[in-house]
Amino acid sequence: MRDRWVHFKIADVYFPDQAKILRDLHGEDLLQGKVIDVSNSEDGENEFVVVEVEGLVEPVVVPVGQIRGLL
């Protein structure tokens, strides 16, 4: 198989960590989604939003300060 192109799923990679591969490949990609919940923070500094992203099974949690824009 040496010098042959192959196909495989990221989920099947043994090393390095699958999350690292995704960060390396797509860490700077922008996602968009709908905010479905907002955390409560007394100091206002540690607020998070829960966002549904089309194509992902589970919602994601993002710090409010990292939101790049509103649609």
N, C-alpha and C positions, 0 to 999 in steps of 0.2 A: 504493500500500500504506500510505500514511501514515494514522495513527489506526486501523490494523487490528491485531488480536491475531494473533500467529503462534506456531508451535511450532518448536523446534529442539533439537538435542542439545548438551549442554555441550561435547562433543568437537569440535563444529564452530565454536565461538566463536573468532574471530581475535584479538580484544582485549577485555578484559584477559586476562591469563593464566588458563587454565582452572582451575589449582590455586587461584588467588585467589578465583575465583567459588565454588568448593566450600567454601573456608574461610569466606567471608562468609556463605554460605547455611547451612552445616552444621558450622561449626567448633566449636560447643559441644555438638553431639550426642554422646551416649555410645554406644560400640560395645562389643560383648562377643564374646569368642572364647576359644579353647582355646590355652593356652601349649604350644608344641611344642619350644621350646628356650630356654635361658638362657645368657647370655654369662658368661664368667669374667673377674673383675676382681680384681686383687691388692689394690687399696685399698677395694673394696666400694662406691665412690661412682659409678662409671661402668658400672653393670650394666644390661643390656637384656634384654628377653624378645622372642621371636619368637612371634607370635600368628596362628593361623588364624581368619579371620572369615568366617562364612557369607555368600556373595554376592560375595566378593572373590576374584579369580583367584590373586593372590599373597598370601602372609602379610605382616603388617606388623611393624615393629620399634618397640618402645616402651620408653622409659627406665623402669626399675623404680620410680623415685620418682614417676612419673606414673600408676601404677595406682591407680584410685579405689576398688577393692574386689574381693573375691574371692567367687566363687559356689560 
